[in-house]
Amino acid sequence: MNIAQVGNIIEFKNGLQGVVEKVNENSVIVDLTYMENFRELDLEHKTVVNHKNYKIISNSR
């Protein structure tokens, strides 16, 4: 399992994407405002994603 680093772009939960802001032992904190359609989706600005539940899309912003 690859663990994301700060600045990585990850994808999770049916195609949502975000930028990793903090890496914890079992999860990452992700900024969802990276997505172009963020406002349309009516989501919180940040969320927590377990390491098992995402894939790394890009290594840096």
Beta strands, then each sheet from edge to edge (+ up, - down):
strand 1: 9-12
strand 2: 16-23
strand 3: 27-31
strand 4: 46-50
strand 5: 54-58
sheet 1: 4+ 3- 2+ 1- 5+
end
